[in-house]
Amino acid sequence: MNLAALADDWLYLLVGTFPEGPPGGALLTLILSATSGLASAVLGLVLGIALAMGSGPWATLLHTMLGFLRAIPVLMLIFWIYFLLPMLFGMDVPGTVSVVCALSLIGGAYLAHAVAAGIHAVPQGQWDAGRALGMDRWQVLRWLVLPQALTAMLPSLVNQWVTLIKDSSLAYIVGVGELSFLSTQVNARLMVNPAEVFVFVGGVYWLLCSLLHLLSWAIGRQQPAQRA
């Protein structure tokens, strides 16, 4: 295996044409996953609170909607956003926006259940203590329950970011120039070095995901010490 064959292409795989042009490659993969991670965290927090605190028909509707988002493939949702929205509303949806929206919706659906589970895991005594201090239900949630629930969920949030990094590779299907898309371009140009190209790309994905797993492990190590 001759990785020297990538001497002229490794930087292109990492950043695309940036800074002369738009970001691409691994840099765009990070931008897509970070943007989707932030959006899915906000969406998951809002929907998770609604899931934990809601009841009646609205709670049933929310459960159904989240179940639908968790059940469909990411690729299908990217297609729906990219192709159906222009057909239905006559609006042009860039590929990057389609990917971010799809990853955020599905990531938010998974995180919503994690947030709801974290809220339910906080002992009832915490709610009772807050009410005894004169707080209403939402004040108890804001000041007592959520800090405990979200602290316990931090490793799960980081792991969700790892999933988003891997799922961002599906952006190639709508022509977004992230790492997987550029790797196929480079492979088509070189023709004789496919192993070198995809070993390098696999190594980049492994490095990104391993760093995030290390962050998740470090957060998990700190939590017992903080509780103690």
Secondary structure, DSSP 8 states (H G I E B T S, - for coil): --GGGGTTTHHHHHHBTTTTS-B-HHHHHHHHHHHHHHHHHHHHHHHHHHHHH--SHHHHHHHHHHHHHHHS-HHHHHHIIIIIHHHHH-----HHHHHHHHHHHHHHHHHHHHHHHHHHHS-HHHHHHHHHTT--HHHHIIIIIHHHHHHHHHHHHHHHHHHHHHHGGGGGGGT--BHHHHHHHHHHHH-S-HHHHHHHHHHHHHHHHHHHHHHHHHHHHHHHHHH-
